[in-house]
Amino acid sequence: MAAFQYEALATNGRVKRGVLESDSARQARARLREEGLTPVSVEQIEITGKPARGLRPRRGLSAAALALLTRQLATLLAAGLTVEQTLNALIDQAETVPERALLAAVRSDVLAGHSLARSLGAHPAVFPELYRTLVEAGERSGRLPDVLLRLADYTEEREALRAKVRLAFVYPALVTVVAIAVVGGLLVFVVPQVVRVFENTQQSLPLLTRALIAVSAFARSWGLYVVAALAAAALGARSALRSPEMRERWHALLLRLPVVGSLHRSLNTARLASTLAILVSSKVPLRTALKAGEGVVTSLPMRAALVEAGQKVEQGSSLARALASSKVFPTLMVHMIASGEASGRLAELLERTAAQQSRDLERRTNTMTTLLEPLLILVMGGIVLVIVLAILQPIFELNSIMR
């Protein structure tokens, strides 16, 4: 059965819109007439898209909507409802037409005899590989509600971590933009007006003032060209980073940088550890878990090391030894994994590693932004001070001459 989006007129003249399932558009119109509705338009809904990495789909549902949907699935299945009954209830509760259409399409595949994981696989833009792997593991183990609850928690925690990191750099970025705008305005509009005062005095201007005048003249004459050149350079760098080789070199450089490298490493380590924790606790084979974990690691050198580690695990090596050989992952993470493998509590220690890396990332981010904010203000204040001194210095000299 396919999902159809319809628009119909009720007996009272109101327009009713919604989604229903039917074998064909003709049968859908017939069902609407049986319900006392006059069909205006009936169109089949097709949901397609490319696979997305991690748990944040590029199209379809947002991370928050996906987490809510997952939690609703877990709650209804834990209450004893079948998958079909659960999807029926979620379709009735859906607030948007795209979400209702998505659930209707999934239910159609389930009614056709497919498993829930395979039905979700028809929509990779909404349900990525990691999501489907966990759902399949839950179906095989008979613990689907528990797995879905953990999956919802994981999605929410990861989105919260992403939001914290993003918001931490909003204020420094805003201060930087304001500082550039203020300094640019002073050089382009204010300084030329002040300089005209000194031109009529035939006064020998101080070196600082002459330098300011030269910078102001350059900003007025070439400022737009400099901005255009910077924009072109940014676009060129973005285009170059589409190449896997250039992107790998860039990521390797990021890992070697003093502060940014630590942030980049901690972010990817936290993602990997939390992903492996939920997969291992859901009884997913370790090799399959490592394969799924590759999708959440954005650093290409770390992803390559993870691929190599997966091959070594498949050959019989322990996970800790395989990760330690690359010397890319934090030593603390390797030691925690080694302890987990030795004690049989790998999932628990992976969760602790993820929590520790998340706290470390948050601490580093807060420290960096705490130091960056006053530094930006001091730099901006210093530049403005130089401009003011360059303007006031010839005025002071002129007053001395007049005395």
N, C-alpha and C positions, 0 to 999 in steps of 0.2 A: 504494500500500500504506500501511496505517496501523500505528502502533505500539501494542502492547497490553501492559499490565502484568499479570502472571499470578502466581498462587499455587497451587502444586500439591504433591501428595504423591508421594514417590518410593516404590520398592518396599520399601525398608527402613523406611518410616514417617516419614522426615524431611520437613520442609516445605521446598520450594524456591521461591524467588521470583526474578523476573527480567523481562526485556522481550524481546518478539519482534515481528517484522513479519508481517502477514498481511492479506489482503483483507477479512476479516470475523472476528468473534469466533468463529463456528462453525469456520472453517478453523484458527484459532489453537488451539482446543480439540483439533481432530483432530491437529494437529502434536504437541501435548503427549502425546496418547495414543500416537502412533507412537514417541515417545521413551521410552515406558514410564512416563509420569507420569499421575497422576489429577488433572484440573483441579479446583480448589476455587473460584477466581474468576478471571475474565478481563475486564479493563476497558480500554477504549480511552483512550489518553493524548492530551490536547489541551493544547498549550503556547501560551498567548496572552499578550498584554501590550501595554502602551503603549510607544511609542518612548522611549528614554532618551538624554539628551545625553551627549556625550563617550564615554569608554571604560569607564565604570563603571556597569554595569547596575543598576537599582533592584531588579530581581528576577532570579531565575535564577542565573547564576554570579557569584561574586565576581570582583574584578579580578585576584586572584592565580590563581584557577582558569581565568579566561579567558586570561590570559597563558600559563599552562602548556599549555592546550589548543591555543593558536595555535602555540606552539613545537613541540608534537608533530606538528601538521599539517604545519608547514614541514619538519621532519626527515624524516618519512615520504615526503612528496612529493619531496624532494630525493634520496631513496634510489631513486627510480624507480617507486614505487607509483602506481597510478591513484587518482583521488579516491575511487572506490568501495572499493578495497582499503584505502585509508587510513582511511576511516570505519569499515570493518569491524574493523580493528585497534583503533581508538580505542574502539569499542563494547565489545570484549572487555576492554579495560584499564580502562574506567570503573569507579570505585569506588562511585558512588552511583546509585540508580535514576533520579532526575531527569536527571542528566547522560547516562546511558545512553539514556533516552527521548528526550532532545533530539537526540542524535546519530543515533538510529534514525529520527527524523522527518526530519532533514536528508538522510539517505541515501535515504529513500523519495522525496523530491523529486528528488534527483539521478538515481535510477533511472528516474524518470518523464520524464527528458529535460531537466530544468532545469539551468542553470548553478549552480555552487556559490554565487555571490553571490546569485542569485535564491532559492536554497534557504534561505540564511541570512536573507534578507529576510522569510521567513514567521515569524521569531522576533525582532522588533525589540527586545523587552525584554532580550534576551541579546546580540544582535549589532546595535549601533546603526548609524546612517547612515554615520559615518566608517569603521567597520570594513568595512561592505559595499562602500563606494566603493573602498577600497584592494584588497579581494579582487577586485572586478570589473576594476580596473586591472591587477592581476597576471595575471588570466586573459587579458586582451586582449593584454598585452605578452609573455606566455609566461614571465614571471619570478615566478610565484606563490610558489614557496618562498622566494625572496629577500624579497619583499614581506611575507610572513607573519613571517619572522624579524625584520624591522625593526618590524613591528607589535607583536610580542611584547616587543621591547626598549622600544618606546615606552610600552606599557601598564605595564610594570614600573617604568620611570623616573618616569612620571607618578604612580603610586601611591606610590612612595618619596618624591617631593616633597611629596605631600599629607600623608603620615604625618609627615614632618619638621616641617612647619608646624603640624600638629595637636599633636604631642607637645611642641613648644616652648612652648605656652601651657598645658600641663597643670599644671605646677608653680605658676606664678603664680595660676592659677584655684584650685588647692588651697589655697594660702596665703591667698587672699582669703576663701574659705569658712571656713577655720579661724579667721581673724581676726574675722570677723563673729560666728561662734559664740562665741568667747571673750569678746568685748566684750559681746555680748548676755547671756551667762550672768552676767557680773559685774554688769551693770546690773539684771537681773531677780532674781537670787538672792543675790548677795554683798552688794551695797550696802544693801539694806533691812535685813539682819541687823546690819550695822555701825551704821546710823543709829539703831537702837533704843538703843544704848549712850549716844548723846548726848542723847536725848530726856529722860532722867531727870536730867541734870545742869543743866538750865535754862540752858545755856551759849549765848551768842550765836555762831552758827556763821559761819565765814569765807564770803566770796562764792563761792569756788570750790566749797566743800562744798555750799552751798545750790543752786548750779547743778547739781551732780551729783545731788543729791536730786531736783530737778525733772525732770532727764532720766530718772532711774530710775523716777520715778512715771509719767512719760509712756510709757516703754517697757512698764511693767506694765499700764497701762490701755489703751493704744492700739497696742501692738506688733503684736498679731495683725491688727488692722485695717490697719495700714501694710503688713504683709506681703501681706495679701489685695489691697490696692489696687495694690501693685507687680505682683503676679501678674496682676491684671486688666489693668493697663496693658501688660504684656508680651504678653498674649493679644490685646489690642486692636491693638497695633502689628503683631503677626504677621498679624492679619486684614487690617489696612490695607495691608500690603505685598503682599497678593495682587492688589491693583489695579495694573495695568501703569504707570499714571501715578505713583502713590505710590512704587512700586519704582524707577522711573527717577529720580525726585527723590532718593530715598535713595542710590542708587548714584552719582549726580552729587555728592551731598554727601560720600560716602566718598572720591571721587577728589580732592576739594579739601582734605581733612583733611591736616595736616602729615605724620604718620607712617603712619597707617592707609592714606592715599591711595597712598603709595609702595608699600606692601605689596600692596595691591589691584591696582595697575597692573602691578607686576612679575609677580604670579602669573598674571594673564590674558595678559600679553605672552609669558611663557614657554610657556604652553599653546598660544597661537596660533602662535608661531614653530616649535615642535616639530611641530605638526600640519601646517603648511604645508611644512616641510622633508620630512617623510616622503611627503606627497602629491606634491610637485613632483619629488622623486627617483624616484617611481614612475610618472612620465610622465602624471600626471593633469593635464588642462587647468587653467590658472590660475584661470579663472572658477569651475570646479567645485570646485577646492581652497578658494577663498575661501568658497564656499557651505557646504562641509563644515566649514570653520573657524569659522563662526558658532556652531555647536553647542557648542564648547568654551569660548567666551567668556561668562562669567557676568555681567560688567558690562554693563548695558543701554546706557549711552552709548557704550562701546567697541564693542558689537555693532552699534549703529546706524551708527557711523562705518565699521565694516567692510562693512556692507551698501552704504553710499554709495560706498565705495572699489571694491567689486565692480562697481557700475554704471559708474563712471568707467573701470575697466579694460576693461569690455565695449565702451565707446565709443572705446577706443584709447589711453587714458592709461597711463603706466607705473605699476607697483604702488607704487613709492616715492613718486611724486608724488601718487598717489591717497590714500595713508595720511598723507602729510605735510599735506594740505589740512585734515584734521580737527583737527590739533593735539592729539590725544588720546593717540597712541602715542609711546613714548620716541624722542627724536631719534636716539639711537644705533642703534635698530632700523631707522629709516628710512634712515640713512646706509649701514648694512650691506646692506640690500636694494638700494639704489641701486648699490652697488659690485658686488653679485652680478648684477644685471641688465646692467650694463655689461661685466662680464667673462665672462658666461655661466656663472657658478658660483653661481646663486641658491640651490640646495638646500644647498650646502656652507656658505654664509654664513648661511642661515637656521638651520642646526644650531648654528653658532657663536653666533648671537644667542640661541637657546634656552638654550644652556649658560651664556652670560654672564648672562642674566636669572635663571636658576635660582640661580647663585652669588650674584647680587646680592640675591635674595629671601632666601636662607639667611643671608647676612651681616646684612641688615637685621633679620631675625627674631631672630638670636642677639644682636645689639646691643640690641634692644628688650627682650628677656627678661632679658638680663644687667643692664640698668638697672632693670627693673621689679621684679625679685625683691628686691634690697636696699631699694628704695623702699617696697615693701609692708611689709617687716619693720620699717623705721623708722617708718612710719605706725602700725603696730600697737603698736610699743614706745612711741611717743609718747602714744597714747590710754591705754594701760595706766599709763604714768607719771602722766598727769593724774589718773586715777582713784585711784592710790595716794596722790598728794599731797593730793587732796581729802579722803581718809580720814585721813591722818596729821596734816594741819595742825591740826585741832581737838584732837588728842591732845597735840601739842606745846604748844599754848596752855594746855590743862588742866594739864599738868605745871608750866608756869610759874606759874600761879595758886596751885597747891598749895605751891610753894616760898615 
